[in-house]
Amino acid sequence: MDLKHSAVRGVSWTAFEMAGRQIVALAIFIILARILGPATFGLFAMALVIVGLAEQTVAEGLAEGLVQRETIEDGHIDAAFWGIIGFAVVVSLIAVGLAHPVALAFGEPRVEALIYWLTPIILLTALGTIPSVILQRRFAFRALAVRTTGSVAVGGVVGLAMAFSGYGIWSLVGHQIAMRVAAIAVVWWSVPWRPGLRGTRRHFQDLWKFALNMLILRSLSMVHQRLVIFLIGVHLGAEAVGFFNLAIRCSDVLTAVFVMPATRVAFPLFSRVRVEPARMRRAFATFIRLVPLVSAPAFAGAALVGPDLVPVVFGAEWSPAVWVFVIYISNGILVAPHMVSSAAVRSAGKPHWLSVATGCWAAGTLAAVLAFGSFGIVWPAAILVIGTALTLPVHLVFIRKVTGLTAIEVGREIAPTVGGLLVMAAAVLAWRHIVPAAMGDAYVLASSVAVGAGTYILWHIIVNRDEMLHLREHFRSLRSPAGNAE
């Protein structure tokens, strides 16, 4: 199977994985949100400030170094595996050591026990990272799809069973641990590789430079988000954290379904073609055009219907989160081009560019949140959107350096999507203005979604027909065992 067809199949299976996992996860989240309420979810998010940060940093760096390298040896895989396990042990000890001070800072003693019980997920994530990378490098996204969707379902069953049995916040802990245990079982069954002692100092050094830069990059981004939650918790309490976490969770769902299937494939694909400038340019242009085409209307549509969506789906007690949701979810419109750009920069072996940009962005937004966060949870959401928008010119410079595409050329690629968003927004706002309020919030929500989706699709059929035909050919190519070579 050629690289182009592998990429198309990879995007499709990753889309299936992400959609399946997130649909199941969102359904579980909605049920748990209605049972447990904002304050419980906020308390849990406080514990994840430390544990979630530690877990995410464990899976970065050495793992992506394996994907980025053109060729790898068994020694590289072993070195990465034991390096990640060792790092997981260290950050687990740090998380345990920080449990008491973090609980004191929040003024919530229960956070300390939650951190202790959640710490095992750090090591569980580390155990499943390298087998997942092996599957990703081989474009074996079907196995990854089965792994993630099945693990979310298992974790959901455990979490819901505990919630209905009255375990309260501990049902969220059980959900997280069960999900990762199931994921490890599936992924280790899917790959024949087993860890050994073949790694040498040379193998580790081959991965270390890229790994260190990736660790810095990911840590900056994740520390930033966790610190925002920390500041909200300190200033406004657990319920406010719960409201803000709802917006983050919903944005993450849309990102996972509409952005990550493509960008997850883009990184290994760009890594393969980066030595051929013409192919790299074509590949990047395709991704920067198609990913926003699919993802932007999802984020924009969610923001447009947010005032109805939050109370209808999650319940009236979550209504104070409406405007946080609307503002924060709008940030997702900018996420797609950022993630495609980041994949290209990482594939070129330049993650330190992203580290500098992310560091400046994080410092600026954190300073603003620290200054204005105590005025309410809407302010941090607005600050994050403004900060993301201000980084767009920087990413355009990165794109020019890595692919040769100018800002004008990138603008041409995404212009049809921008036009579609404007038309969709006008149609939805007009519809919401004329639809009778007596019809009920659920009807307004469903009809607004239908109007927005229909308008956006119709716009592209009329003004962007060639792209629609191109997408159809991509899907048709999945029916054959191999695609045409580029």
VOPAGU-2260 file (C-alpha; in pm, 1 decimal, decimal comma):
REM VOPAGU-2260
SITE   aa  ch    i         X         Y         Z
SITE  MET   A    0       0,0       0,0       0,0
SITE  ASP   A    1     143,8     339,2     -98,5
SITE  LEU   A    2     194,3     628,1     139,6
SITE  LYS   A    3     -97,2     834,1       8,4
SITE  HIS   A    4    -346,7     552,2      50,8
SITE  SER   A    5    -203,0     468,0     393,4
SITE  ALA   A    6    -259,8     828,5     497,1
SITE  VAL   A    7    -619,5     830,8     369,8
SITE  ARG   A    8    -696,1     505,8     550,2
SITE  GLY   A    9    -514,9     635,6     857,8
SITE  VAL   A   10    -730,1     948,5     870,4
SITE  SER   A   11   -1044,5     739,8     822,9
SITE  TRP   A   12    -964,1     487,0    1095,4
SITE  THR   A   13    -843,8     761,9    1328,8
SITE  ALA   A   14   -1167,7     949,2    1263,5
SITE  PHE   A   15   -1358,5     632,9    1350,4
SITE  GLU   A   16   -1147,6     590,4    1663,8
SITE  MET   A   17   -1187,6     948,3    1777,5
SITE  ALA   A   18   -1557,8     969,4    1692,0
SITE  GLY   A   19   -1637,3     636,1    1853,7
SITE  ARG   A   20   -1436,2     710,7    2163,2
SITE  GLN   A   21   -1565,2    1063,5    2205,1
SITE  ILE   A   22   -1929,1     977,0    2142,2
SITE  VAL   A   23   -1910,3     709,4    2410,6
SITE  ALA   A   24   -1707,4     935,5    2641,1
SITE  LEU   A   25   -1943,2    1229,8    2591,2
SITE  ALA   A   26   -2248,0    1017,1    2666,0
SITE  ILE   A   27   -2081,9     895,8    2986,0
SITE  PHE   A   28   -1976,2    1250,9    3074,8
SITE  ILE   A   29   -2331,0    1384,1    3028,2
SITE  ILE   A   30   -2481,2    1115,7    3251,0
SITE  LEU   A   31   -2214,9    1161,4    3518,7
SITE  ALA   A   32   -2251,6    1541,5    3497,4
SITE  ARG   A   33   -2623,6    1513,7    3565,3
SITE  ILE   A   34   -2566,5    1274,1    3856,1
SITE  LEU   A   35   -2267,2    1440,3    4022,3
SITE  GLY   A   36   -2304,1    1814,3    3941,7
SITE  PRO   A   37   -2055,5    2098,6    3880,5
SITE  ALA   A   38   -1893,1    2104,8    4226,4
SITE  THR   A   39   -1795,4    1735,4    4213,0
SITE  PHE   A   40   -1648,4    1769,9    3865,3
SITE  GLY   A   41   -1466,7    2083,4    3974,5
SITE  LEU   A   42   -1312,7    1901,9    4270,8
SITE  PHE   A   43   -1200,2    1620,8    4042,1
SITE  ALA   A   44   -1050,6    1872,0    3795,3
SITE  MET   A   45    -852,1    2022,3    4083,0
SITE  ALA   A   46    -687,1    1684,0    4145,4
SITE  LEU   A   47    -612,8    1648,1    3775,5
SITE  VAL   A   48    -419,5    1976,4    3780,2
SITE  ILE   A   49    -124,6    1771,0    3906,0
SITE  VAL   A   50    -197,8    1415,8    3796,2
SITE  GLY   A   51    -323,1    1507,0    3448,5
SITE  LEU   A   52     -19,8    1723,2    3384,1
SITE  ALA   A   53     217,0    1446,8    3496,7
SITE  GLU   A   54      36,2    1186,2    3287,1
SITE  GLN   A   55      44,1    1390,9    2968,6
SITE  THR   A   56     411,6    1480,8    2996,3
SITE  VAL   A   57     500,9    1112,3    3035,4
SITE  ALA   A   58     358,2    1024,5    2693,5
SITE  GLU   A   59     549,5    1292,5    2504,1
SITE  GLY   A   60     905,4    1341,3    2385,1
SITE  LEU   A   61    1069,4    1001,6    2350,4
SITE  ALA   A   62     751,4     853,2    2202,7
SITE  GLU   A   63     718,0    1118,1    1932,4
SITE  GLY   A   64    1088,7    1087,4    1866,3
SITE  LEU   A   65    1021,3     733,5    1744,7
SITE  VAL   A   66     753,8     856,0    1504,1
SITE  GLN   A   67     964,2    1144,2    1372,5
SITE  ARG   A   68    1275,9     937,3    1291,9
SITE  GLU   A   69    1299,8     807,1     936,3
SITE  THR   A   70    1443,2     471,7    1051,4
SITE  ILE   A   71    1450,8     308,8    1393,8
SITE  GLU   A   72    1614,1       3,9    1548,2
SITE  ASP   A   73    1492,1    -226,9    1824,7
SITE  GLY   A   74    1734,7     -46,4    2052,2
SITE  HIS   A   75    1553,4     283,6    1993,4
SITE  ILE   A   76    1222,2     127,7    2096,2
SITE  ASP   A   77    1369,1     -29,7    2409,8
SITE  ALA   A   78    1546,6     292,3    2505,9
SITE  ALA   A   79    1226,5     489,9    2465,3
SITE  PHE   A   80    1022,2     238,3    2665,3
SITE  TRP   A   81    1251,2     225,4    2967,5
SITE  GLY   A   82    1309,2     599,7    2952,0
SITE  ILE   A   83     934,0     662,1    2967,2
SITE  ILE   A   84     885,5     412,8    3252,4
SITE  GLY   A   85    1165,0     572,8    3453,0
SITE  PHE   A   86    1027,7     919,6    3390,4
SITE  ALA   A   87     678,4     800,7    3494,9
SITE  VAL   A   88     811,3     677,5    3828,1
SITE  VAL   A   89     981,9    1011,1    3893,7
SITE  VAL   A   90     679,9    1228,1    3809,4
SITE  SER   A   91     452,3     994,6    4009,9
SITE  LEU   A   92     664,5    1058,5    4318,1
SITE  ILE   A   93     653,6    1431,7    4249,4
SITE  ALA   A   94     274,5    1421,1    4214,8
SITE  VAL   A   95     240,5    1242,5    4548,6
SITE  GLY   A   96     473,0    1495,7    4711,5
SITE  LEU   A   97     265,6    1786,6    4580,4
SITE  ALA   A   98     -69,2    1641,8    4687,4
SITE  HIS   A   99     -82,9    1808,5    5029,0
SITE  PRO   A  100      40,4    2156,4    4920,4
SITE  VAL   A  101    -203,6    2161,9    4627,7
SITE  ALA   A  102    -494,4    2065,5    4853,6
SITE  LEU   A  103    -397,4    2345,2    5093,5
SITE  ALA   A  104    -379,7    2598,8    4808,9
SITE  PHE   A  105    -730,2    2506,8    4694,3
SITE  GLY   A  106    -864,0    2492,3    5049,1
SITE  GLU   A  107   -1006,0    2148,4    4963,8
SITE  PRO   A  108    -864,6    1865,3    5182,5
SITE  ARG   A  109   -1034,2    1599,0    4966,9
SITE  VAL   A  110    -806,4    1687,4    4675,1
SITE  GLU   A  111    -509,8    1527,6    4853,9
SITE  ALA   A  112    -667,9    1181,6    4868,9
SITE  LEU   A  113    -786,6    1212,3    4508,7
SITE  ILE   A  114    -432,0    1282,5    4389,8
SITE  TYR   A  115    -300,8     976,2    4575,9
SITE  TRP   A  116    -559,6     747,1    4417,4
SITE  LEU   A  117    -522,6     895,7    4069,2
SITE  THR   A  118    -141,3     875,9    4061,0
SITE  PRO   A  119    -135,5     513,9    3925,2
SITE  ILE   A  120    -276,8     635,7    3593,9
SITE  ILE   A  121      62,9     798,5    3525,0
SITE  LEU   A  122     240,2     462,2    3517,1
SITE  LEU   A  123     -51,2     297,3    3334,8
SITE  THR   A  124     -24,1     556,4    3058,5
SITE  ALA   A  125     351,5     501,7    3036,6
SITE  LEU   A  126     302,8     125,5    2992,8
SITE  GLY   A  127      74,8     175,7    2694,5
SITE  THR   A  128     264,6     452,5    2516,3
SITE  ILE   A  129     529,4     263,9    2315,5
SITE  PRO   A  130     297,2      -8,5    2177,8
SITE  SER   A  131      63,4     270,3    2063,2
SITE  VAL   A  132     353,4     449,3    1893,3
SITE  ILE   A  133     451,2     129,6    1712,5
SITE  LEU   A  134      97,9     101,7    1574,2
SITE  GLN   A  135      96,9     469,7    1477,5
SITE  ARG   A  136     430,1     441,6    1298,1
SITE  ARG   A  137     298,1     145,1    1102,3
SITE  PHE   A  138     -20,2     337,7    1017,0
SITE  ALA   A  139    -209,2      61,5    1203,1
SITE  PHE   A  140    -484,3     299,3    1306,9
SITE  ARG   A  141    -749,8      28,6    1297,6
SITE  ALA   A  142    -592,1    -140,9    1600,2
SITE  LEU   A  143    -568,2     195,6    1775,2
SITE  ALA   A  144    -936,4     259,2    1702,1
SITE  VAL   A  145   -1037,3     -68,3    1864,4
SITE  ARG   A  146    -809,3      -1,7    2159,3
SITE  THR   A  147    -933,3     343,7    2248,3
SITE  THR   A  148   -1303,7     294,4    2181,9
SITE  GLY   A  149   -1310,9     -30,4    2379,1
SITE  SER   A  150   -1118,2     114,5    2671,7
SITE  VAL   A  151   -1349,9     414,9    2699,4
SITE  ALA   A  152   -1650,7     183,1    2699,9
SITE  VAL   A  153   -1501,1     -34,1    2975,5
SITE  GLY   A  154   -1409,7     270,0    3184,1
SITE  GLY   A  155   -1756,8     412,8    3131,1
SITE  VAL   A  156   -1926,9      96,2    3251,8
SITE  VAL   A  157   -1717,7     101,6    3569,8
SITE  GLY   A  158   -1770,7     474,3    3629,1
SITE  LEU   A  159   -2146,3     463,5    3573,5
SITE  ALA   A  160   -2187,3     151,5    3788,6
SITE  MET   A  161   -2003,6     323,9    4073,3
SITE  ALA   A  162   -2198,5     649,3    4028,7
SITE  PHE   A  163   -2536,8     476,1    4037,9
SITE  SER   A  164   -2417,4     283,4    4344,5
SITE  GLY   A  165   -2355,3     609,2    4529,7
SITE  TYR   A  166   -1975,6     631,6    4519,4
SITE  GLY   A  167   -1987,5     998,6    4415,9
SITE  ILE   A  168   -1655,9    1146,2    4312,8
SITE  TRP   A  169   -1480,9     809,0    4346,9
SITE  SER   A  170   -1676,7     688,2    4046,2
SITE  LEU   A  171   -1467,9     933,2    3840,0
SITE  VAL   A  172   -1149,5     781,1    3981,3
SITE  GLY   A  173   -1268,5     429,4    3902,1
SITE  HIS   A  174   -1363,9     540,6    3551,2
SITE  GLN   A  175   -1014,7     676,5    3478,8
SITE  ILE   A  176    -824,2     376,4    3614,0
SITE  ALA   A  177   -1046,3     115,6    3446,5
SITE  MET   A  178   -1017,7     295,7    3112,0
SITE  ARG   A  179    -638,0     285,9    3115,4
SITE  VAL   A  180    -615,0     -76,1    3230,1
SITE  ALA   A  181    -840,7    -179,0    2940,8
SITE  ALA   A  182    -634,0      27,3    2694,4
SITE  ILE   A  183    -310,4    -140,8    2804,7
SITE  ALA   A  184    -461,3    -488,2    2766,5
SITE  VAL   A  185    -576,4    -421,3    2410,1
SITE  VAL   A  186    -264,7    -242,7    2284,5
SITE  TRP   A  187     -19,9    -500,3    2418,8
SITE  TRP   A  188    -226,8    -774,0    2257,9
SITE  SER   A  189    -210,2    -585,1    1924,3
SITE  VAL   A  190     169,9    -569,7    1887,5
SITE  PRO   A  191     426,5    -856,0    1889,4
SITE  TRP   A  192     702,8    -634,6    2028,9
SITE  ARG   A  193     809,3    -690,1    2389,4
SITE  PRO   A  194    1058,2    -474,8    2583,1
SITE  GLY   A  195    1415,5    -589,0    2617,9
SITE  LEU   A  196    1757,6    -449,0    2702,3
SITE  ARG   A  197    1873,4    -375,7    2348,1
SITE  GLY   A  198    1885,8      -0,6    2400,5
SITE  THR   A  199    2229,1     159,4    2424,6
SITE  ARG   A  200    2353,0     504,5    2506,3
SITE  ARG   A  201    2362,5     582,9    2133,3
SITE  HIS   A  202    1997,1     486,4    2089,7
SITE  PHE   A  203    1893,9     708,0    2376,8
SITE  GLN   A  204    2102,7     998,6    2248,7
SITE  ASP   A  205    1942,9     963,1    1903,2
SITE  LEU   A  206    1605,8    1033,0    2063,1
SITE  TRP   A  207    1704,7    1269,7    2340,3
SITE  LYS   A  208    1739,8    1600,9    2156,2
SITE  PHE   A  209    1399,4    1576,9    1990,5
SITE  ALA   A  210    1249,2    1434,0    2310,8
SITE  LEU   A  211    1375,4    1719,9    2525,8
SITE  ASN   A  212    1235,4    1981,3    2289,3
SITE  MET   A  213     900,9    1800,8    2272,4
SITE  LEU   A  214     888,5    1767,6    2649,6
SITE  ILE   A  215     945,8    2140,8    2688,7
SITE  LEU   A  216     682,9    2218,7    2425,5
SITE  ARG   A  217     414,7    1991,2    2570,0
SITE  SER   A  218     492,0    2091,6    2927,0
SITE  LEU   A  219     452,4    2460,1    2847,3
SITE  SER   A  220     113,5    2404,1    2689,7
SITE  MET   A  221     -15,2    2167,3    2956,8
SITE  VAL   A  222     124,1    2359,6    3252,4
SITE  HIS   A  223     -47,2    2665,6    3112,8
SITE  GLN   A  224    -390,5    2499,8    3100,2
SITE  ARG   A  225    -350,3    2343,9    3443,7
SITE  LEU   A  226    -236,5    2672,3    3595,0
SITE  VAL   A  227    -542,9    2847,3    3451,7
SITE  ILE   A  228    -761,2    2587,7    3625,5
SITE  PHE   A  229    -551,8    2625,7    3941,9
SITE  LEU   A  230    -602,4    3004,0    3945,0
SITE  ILE   A  231    -975,5    2968,5    3885,6
SITE  GLY   A  232    -997,5    2717,8    4170,2
SITE  VAL   A  233    -803,5    2937,7    4411,6
SITE  HIS   A  234   -1002,4    3252,3    4325,9
SITE  LEU   A  235   -1351,1    3117,4    4253,1
SITE  GLY   A  236   -1383,5    2766,5    4403,0
SITE  ALA   A  237   -1467,5    2413,9    4291,0
SITE  GLU   A  238   -1799,9    2494,9    4120,9
SITE  ALA   A  239   -1635,0    2754,6    3895,6
SITE  VAL   A  240   -1368,4    2500,0    3804,3
SITE  GLY   A  241   -1649,8    2260,3    3716,8
SITE  PHE   A  242   -1806,1    2515,3    3480,5
SITE  PHE   A  243   -1475,6    2592,8    3311,9
SITE  ASN   A  244   -1391,0    2223,2    3290,9
SITE  LEU   A  245   -1720,4    2162,7    3107,3
SITE  ALA   A  246   -1609,3    2403,9    2834,9
SITE  ILE   A  247   -1265,5    2239,9    2816,2
SITE  ARG   A  248   -1416,1    1892,4    2801,3
SITE  CYS   A  249   -1656,0    1979,5    2519,2
SITE  SER   A  250   -1381,4    2156,2    2324,2
SITE  ASP   A  251   -1157,0    1852,0    2367,6
SITE  VAL   A  252   -1433,3    1628,4    2231,0
SITE  LEU   A  253   -1470,6    1838,7    1916,9
SITE  THR   A  254   -1092,4    1857,8    1874,0
SITE  ALA   A  255   -1059,8    1481,8    1908,6
SITE  VAL   A  256   -1337,7    1410,4    1658,7
SITE  PHE   A  257   -1278,6    1678,3    1394,9
SITE  VAL   A  258    -910,4    1779,1    1419,3
SITE  MET   A  259    -696,4    1501,8    1565,4
SITE  PRO   A  260    -786,1    1225,5    1314,9
SITE  ALA   A  261    -609,4    1426,0    1043,8
SITE  THR   A  262    -330,1    1583,8    1248,5
SITE  ARG   A  263    -244,0    1253,3    1413,2
SITE  VAL   A  264    -178,5    1110,5    1066,5
SITE  ALA   A  265     -20,7    1433,9     941,0
SITE  PHE   A  266     282,2    1407,9    1170,1
SITE  PRO   A  267     409,1    1065,7    1052,1
SITE  LEU   A  268     313,5    1154,6     692,4
SITE  PHE   A  269     500,2    1488,3     700,1
SITE  SER   A  270     794,7    1308,9     861,8
SITE  ARG   A  271     812,5    1074,1     561,7
SITE  VAL   A  272     785,3    1339,1     286,6
SITE  ARG   A  273     976,6    1626,6     450,6
SITE  VAL   A  274    1290,2    1548,2     247,0
SITE  GLU   A  275    1093,4    1614,1     -75,4
SITE  PRO   A  276     991,4    1984,1     -72,3
SITE  ALA   A  277     730,2    1957,3    -348,3
SITE  ARG   A  278     550,4    1664,9    -182,7
SITE  MET   A  279     572,7    1831,7     156,5
SITE  ARG   A  280     418,6    2148,8      16,3
SITE  ARG   A  281     133,2    1957,6    -148,5
SITE  ALA   A  282      69,0    1747,4     159,9
SITE  PHE   A  283      59,5    2049,4     388,6
SITE  ALA   A  284    -167,8    2245,9     154,3
SITE  THR   A  285    -411,8    1954,3     151,4
SITE  PHE   A  286    -422,4    1928,0     530,1
SITE  ILE   A  287    -446,6    2303,5     595,5
SITE  ARG   A  288    -737,4    2317,5     350,7
SITE  LEU   A  289    -932,9    2010,3     453,8
SITE  VAL   A  290    -891,8    2005,8     832,2
SITE  PRO   A  291   -1050,7    2351,3     892,8
SITE  LEU   A  292   -1312,3    2269,7     626,4
SITE  VAL   A  293   -1439,5    1987,7     848,7
SITE  SER   A  294   -1357,3    2114,8    1197,8
SITE  ALA   A  295   -1433,8    2488,0    1191,1
SITE  PRO   A  296   -1812,7    2452,5    1142,5
SITE  ALA   A  297   -1828,8    2211,5    1437,8
SITE  PHE   A  298   -1671,9    2465,4    1675,8
SITE  ALA   A  299   -1855,7    2764,5    1530,0
SITE  GLY   A  300   -2186,3    2578,2    1533,6
SITE  ALA   A  301   -2140,2    2469,8    1895,9
SITE  ALA   A  302   -2068,6    2830,3    1995,2
SITE  LEU   A  303   -2376,3    2957,8    1808,0
SITE  VAL   A  304   -2613,5    2712,5    1979,7
SITE  GLY   A  305   -2432,2    2714,3    2316,0
SITE  PRO   A  306   -2703,8    2909,5    2505,5
SITE  ASP   A  307   -2948,1    2625,2    2435,0
SITE  LEU   A  308   -2704,9    2333,6    2421,2
SITE  VAL   A  309   -2563,0    2361,8    2774,6
SITE  PRO   A  310   -2890,2    2360,4    2975,1
SITE  VAL   A  311   -3067,1    2115,2    2742,3
SITE  VAL   A  312   -2785,9    1857,4    2736,1
SITE  PHE   A  313   -2622,1    1894,2    3077,5
SITE  GLY   A  314   -2908,7    2026,8    3288,2
SITE  ALA   A  315   -3019,3    2360,6    3429,9
SITE  GLU   A  316   -2760,5    2355,3    3710,5
SITE  TRP   A  317   -2489,9    2394,6    3444,2
SITE  SER   A  318   -2649,0    2711,9    3296,8
SITE  PRO   A  319   -2388,8    2947,5    3454,9
SITE  ALA   A  320   -2133,2    2782,7    3223,5
SITE  VAL   A  321   -2310,5    2901,6    2905,9
SITE  TRP   A  322   -2094,4    3201,3    2815,2
SITE  VAL   A  323   -1773,1    3034,2    2924,0
SITE  PHE   A  324   -1871,5    2751,4    2691,0
SITE  VAL   A  325   -1953,8    2985,8    2400,6
SITE  ILE   A  326   -1629,4    3181,9    2427,7
SITE  TYR   A  327   -1396,6    2889,6    2496,1
SITE  ILE   A  328   -1543,8    2666,3    2226,0
SITE  SER   A  329   -1487,7    2945,4    1970,9
SITE  ASN   A  330   -1115,4    2900,9    2030,6
SITE  GLY   A  331   -1140,7    2568,0    1851,8
SITE  ILE   A  332   -1184,9    2744,7    1517,3
SITE  LEU   A  333    -819,8    2849,3    1546,6
SITE  VAL   A  334    -701,4    2514,6    1681,9
SITE  ALA   A  335    -706,3    2326,4    1348,4
SITE  PRO   A  336    -456,8    2546,6    1158,7
SITE  HIS   A  337    -237,6    2562,5    1469,1
SITE  MET   A  338    -225,6    2184,1    1500,5
SITE  VAL   A  339    -153,4    2127,8    1130,0
SITE  SER   A  340     123,1    2387,8    1147,5
SITE  SER   A  341     265,2    2228,3    1462,0
SITE  ALA   A  342     270,0    1884,6    1297,9
SITE  ALA   A  343     473,4    2024,9    1007,7
SITE  VAL   A  344     719,5    2202,5    1236,3
SITE  ARG   A  345     769,2    1892,2    1452,4
SITE  SER   A  346     820,9    1673,4    1145,7
SITE  ALA   A  347    1097,8    1911,1    1037,2
SITE  GLY   A  348    1272,4    1852,6    1371,7
SITE  LYS   A  349    1210,3    2210,0    1492,7
SITE  PRO   A  350     993,1    2171,7    1804,5
SITE  HIS   A  351    1203,8    2439,0    1978,3
SITE  TRP   A  352    1036,9    2697,1    1751,2
SITE  LEU   A  353     703,9    2593,9    1895,2
SITE  SER   A  354     846,3    2593,8    2247,8
SITE  VAL   A  355     946,8    2959,7    2223,3
SITE  ALA   A  356     611,2    3062,6    2073,7
SITE  THR   A  357     415,6    2858,6    2327,0
SITE  GLY   A  358     623,0    2994,4    2614,7
SITE  CYS   A  359     550,0    3354,9    2515,7
SITE  TRP   A  360     180,6    3276,4    2466,1
SITE  ALA   A  361     156,4    3095,3    2800,9
SITE  ALA   A  362     334,4    3371,2    2991,5
SITE  GLY   A  363     115,0    3642,3    2841,4
SITE  THR   A  364    -215,3    3465,0    2893,3
SITE  LEU   A  365    -126,7    3352,0    3246,2
SITE  ALA   A  366     -37,2    3706,7    3343,8
SITE  ALA   A  367    -373,0    3825,3    3208,5
SITE  VAL   A  368    -564,8    3546,5    3384,9
SITE  LEU   A  369    -384,6    3626,5    3710,1
SITE  ALA   A  370    -484,6    3991,6    3673,5
SITE  PHE   A  371    -845,8    3943,8    3565,6
SITE  GLY   A  372    -938,8    3586,2    3665,3
SITE  SER   A  373   -1091,4    3685,1    3997,6
SITE  PHE   A  374   -1358,7    3889,3    3813,1
SITE  GLY   A  375   -1531,0    3572,0    3689,7
SITE  ILE   A  376   -1479,8    3261,1    3477,7
SITE  VAL   A  377   -1569,2    3436,8    3151,3
SITE  TRP   A  378   -1245,0    3635,8    3159,4
SITE  PRO   A  379   -1001,6    3341,0    3140,1
SITE  ALA   A  380   -1192,8    3199,3    2842,9
SITE  ALA   A  381   -1180,9    3531,6    2657,7
SITE  ILE   A  382    -811,0    3576,0    2735,1
SITE  LEU   A  383    -728,2    3232,5    2593,4
SITE  VAL   A  384    -913,0    3304,4    2268,4
SITE  ILE   A  385    -737,7    3639,9    2223,7
SITE  GLY   A  386    -399,9    3483,4    2302,0
SITE  THR   A  387    -450,1    3206,6    2046,9
SITE  ALA   A  388    -550,5    3457,6    1779,1
SITE  LEU   A  389    -236,6    3663,0    1842,8
SITE  THR   A  390     -15,6    3361,1    1769,3
SITE  LEU   A  391    -151,6    3313,8    1416,0
SITE  PRO   A  392     110,9    3541,8    1250,6
SITE  VAL   A  393     386,3    3342,1    1420,3
SITE  HIS   A  394     250,6    3015,7    1282,5
SITE  LEU   A  395     232,2    3167,1     935,3
SITE  VAL   A  396     605,4    3239,9     960,5
SITE  PHE   A  397     668,2    2877,8    1064,8
SITE  ILE   A  398     462,7    2752,9     771,0
SITE  ARG   A  399     664,2    2965,4     528,7
SITE  LYS   A  400     994,1    2832,7     665,3
SITE  VAL   A  401     892,7    2465,4     665,3
SITE  THR   A  402     675,6    2437,4     353,2
SITE  GLY   A  403     741,8    2751,2     147,6
SITE  LEU   A  404     373,4    2849,8     147,0
SITE  THR   A  405     315,3    3222,5     197,5
SITE  ALA   A  406      44,9    3375,6     416,5
SITE  ILE   A  407    -150,7    3470,9     103,2
SITE  GLU   A  408    -135,3    3113,3     -25,7
SITE  VAL   A  409    -252,1    2976,9     309,1
SITE  GLY   A  410    -532,3    3233,7     305,8
SITE  ARG   A  411    -645,7    3110,0     -33,9
SITE  GLU   A  412    -661,3    2753,7      95,9
SITE  ILE   A  413    -889,4    2840,9     386,3
SITE  ALA   A  414   -1094,1    3121,4     221,9
SITE  PRO   A  415   -1387,3    2893,7     122,0
SITE  THR   A  416   -1413,1    2772,1     481,5
SITE  VAL   A  417   -1417,1    3127,4     618,4
SITE  GLY   A  418   -1690,8    3220,8     373,7
SITE  GLY   A  419   -1893,8    2916,2     474,2
SITE  LEU   A  420   -1862,4    3004,9     844,1
SITE  LEU   A  421   -1990,8    3358,8     785,6
SITE  VAL   A  422   -2289,2    3236,6     586,5
SITE  MET   A  423   -2363,8    2966,8     844,9
SITE  ALA   A  424   -2346,4    3214,4    1134,2
SITE  ALA   A  425   -2582,8    3456,6     957,1
SITE  ALA   A  426   -2831,1    3177,0     885,6
SITE  VAL   A  427   -2829,0    3040,1    1241,6
SITE  LEU   A  428   -2860,5    3382,6    1406,4
SITE  ALA   A  429   -3144,6    3475,8    1172,6
SITE  TRP   A  430   -3321,8    3147,4    1242,6
SITE  ARG   A  431   -3285,3    3185,2    1619,2
SITE  HIS   A  432   -3434,7    3533,4    1587,0
SITE  ILE   A  433   -3748,1    3419,1    1403,8
SITE  VAL   A  434   -3815,8    3075,9    1558,3
SITE  PRO   A  435   -4094,6    3094,6    1820,2
SITE  ALA   A  436   -3960,2    3068,5    2176,4
SITE  ALA   A  437   -4270,6    2871,6    2269,0
SITE  MET   A  438   -4136,7    2578,1    2068,1
SITE  GLY   A  439   -3896,7    2502,1    2354,2
SITE  ASP   A  440   -3519,3    2499,7    2396,9
SITE  ALA   A  441   -3474,4    2146,7    2260,6
SITE  TYR   A  442   -3655,3    2234,0    1936,7
SITE  VAL   A  443   -3458,8    2558,9    1897,8
SITE  LEU   A  444   -3134,8    2366,1    1951,1
SITE  ALA   A  445   -3213,1    2086,1    1704,7
SITE  SER   A  446   -3348,7    2317,0    1435,7
SITE  SER   A  447   -3056,1    2559,5    1468,8
SITE  VAL   A  448   -2809,4    2272,0    1423,1
SITE  ALA   A  449   -2999,5    2158,5    1111,7
SITE  VAL   A  450   -3007,0    2510,2     965,6
SITE  GLY   A  451   -2637,7    2567,1    1032,4
SITE  ALA   A  452   -2522,8    2233,0     892,4
SITE  GLY   A  453   -2747,8    2260,9     588,1
SITE  THR   A  454   -2635,5    2614,4     509,2
SITE  TYR   A  455   -2265,7    2530,5     542,0
SITE  ILE   A  456   -2291,4    2221,7     321,2
SITE  LEU   A  457   -2498,3    2408,3      60,3
SITE  TRP   A  458   -2240,0    2688,7      50,7
SITE  HIS   A  459   -1960,8    2446,5     -28,0
SITE  ILE   A  460   -2165,6    2260,9    -286,4
SITE  ILE   A  461   -2223,1    2590,7    -468,3
SITE  VAL   A  462   -1887,3    2769,0    -434,4
SITE  ASN   A  463   -1647,7    2487,0    -345,9
SITE  ARG   A  464   -1776,3    2200,1    -556,7
SITE  ASP   A  465   -1432,7    2078,1    -666,8
SITE  GLU   A  466   -1326,6    2025,0    -307,8
SITE  MET   A  467   -1644,5    1831,0    -233,1
SITE  LEU   A  468   -1573,0    1604,0    -529,7
SITE  HIS   A  469   -1214,4    1566,7    -409,0
SITE  LEU   A  470   -1336,6    1454,8     -67,3
SITE  ARG   A  471   -1574,8    1207,2    -228,9
SITE  GLU   A  472   -1287,2    1053,6    -424,9
SITE  HIS   A  473   -1087,9    1014,0    -103,9
SITE  PHE   A  474   -1370,7     817,4      53,7
SITE  ARG   A  475   -1420,4     608,0    -258,8
SITE  SER   A  476   -1051,0     518,1    -256,2
SITE  LEU   A  477   -1102,4     343,0      77,3
SITE  ARG   A  478   -1298,6      70,4     -97,7
SITE  SER   A  479    -989,5     -44,5    -288,9
SITE  PRO   A  480    -697,6    -229,7    -128,9
SITE  ALA   A  481    -452,0      31,5    -253,5
SITE  GLY   A  482    -465,4     385,2    -376,9
SITE  ASN   A  483    -298,3     540,2    -671,0
SITE  ALA   A  484      51,9     660,1    -617,2
SITE  GLU   A  485     113,8    1023,0    -601,2
